Every structure is written in structure tokens, then in C-alpha cells.
Amino acid sequence: MRTVYSICGGRRTAYVPRATGRATVASRPAVAHPSAFASALASSSPLAAASARRPFGVAPRAFAGAVDRESVPPPAFRAALDLKAVREDPDLYKRNAAERNADCDVDLVVRLFEESQALQVELDAARADRNANAAGMKGRLEPDARAALIEAGREIKERVQALEARASALDNLLQREGQRLPNLTHPDVPRSSDEADATLVRTVGRRRDFAAEGFAPRDHVALGDALGILDFAAGSRVTGPKARGGGGRERE
């Protein structure tokens, strides 16, 4: 049996699983992050610790200072982000980020998206110039005219390469910041930082009464030891003692 609850607030939005008869059944999130890597990304963020301490309903602070775009590595994967929706209603995404205590900057995402759109227009125009230059070199030309087209083509090629490099770096940054945005929370999910405010969604199965059955459940450690398949004493001898922190050195 499992009991599934729904709540938005605290550190994340999820269906809060309850303990079942023998184990705790993890249920699917009420509102998933745009990608499965969400928790890893949040833990690597420099603002993760501050985000975890931020009280419910308080908007995350904006990223301060200029962003070094050249230092942004390519993302592990490219998420399908509806950035047009974010630009059309940034206040909705700001409220959602505050309710979910998400470490993101909606205004920065909007600015990066608009800059990316403008840069793409400039890049398309440069590529059109490159195609026109290549087409102009077909056929018989005077030596001076051909030399002029070759020189113009070289300049256009360098301009296209520079714009493509800028577009790639900007896209990496836009992906990084855009993937920080959480999905919109369902309207029916209550907003709270207290699990006691969670709403019961459904109860699946029947909770077992182990006391009435005369059965004492045991965890995997007790079961493994009783079955003779886990030997912690031997494992300790194999790995050896280890000491960390306080100037101690690890020994193996």
C-alpha cells in the first residue's frame, strides 16, 4: 500500500511518499523539473546552499555581475525549453520559481533569449551574404572582379565564424540558465513549506498491520546478517580504517 500526498513549497515540489508496510514507495513528482538532471544541477549551483535555506515564498536573488560566456561549457544535453512562453509572461515564472524555491533568474533568461534571437537574425544575414558571394563567383569574371569577390568572401567567412562562435557560447549559457527554471506547478497543488499541509491524492492498497499478524519486519542489514550474505566484520578488515577531516589523513 502507498499513500500519495501533494504539496508545493520547501525545497522542492513533489508527491510526498509515505512509509508503506515494508518499505517507502517513492512516487512520481507532481511537477517534474525540465530535465532529469535537476537535482544534480541544483547541487552544483553556487547558490544551492542559499536556496535550501531560503524561506517559502521568497524569490531567489538574481545573478549579480557580468557573466563570462566563454567559460560556460556545453550542456550535457539540450533541453526543449519554451522560452517564448517565459518571455511572454515572466511574472508567472517568477512566482512559480519563488513558490518552489528554485535557484534561477527569469529576467536573465528573457534577456539571453532576446539576445539570441537578434544574434540569429544577424547570423542568417551573414550566411545569406556568403551564399550570394559564392554565387557571384560562378561564370567568367575579370581578374579584378574575381579578386574583389575572393577578398569579400574571406571577410564574410570570418564574420560568419565569429557570429557562430558567439551564437554557440550564448546558446550554452541560455541552456544553462533556462534549465534552472522549474516546470509550472499545477494549480491544484497546495503551496506550503509544511508537509502537514499536503493534500491526500489517493491511497493505493491496504496498510498491513504487522502487530496483528505477529510479524516483526526487519531491514536489509538484519536480513542480510541473518541469511549470512553480509559480513560487515570481514568488510571492515578488507577496507581498513579511514579518517577524514580535522587534519586526519585517509588510510587504506
Secondary structure, DSSP 8 states (H G I E B T S, - for coil): -EEEEEEB-TT--EEEE-B-SSSB-----SS--SSTTHHHHHHHSTTHHHHHHS-TT-------S---GGG----SS-----HHHHHH-HHHHHHHHHHTT----HHHHHHHHHHHHHHHHHHHHHHHHHHHHHHHTSS---HHHHHHHHHHHHHHHHHHHHHHHHHHHHHHHHHHHHTTS-----TTS-B-S-GGG-EEEEEES----HHHHT-----HHHHHHHHT---HHHHHHHH-----STT-----
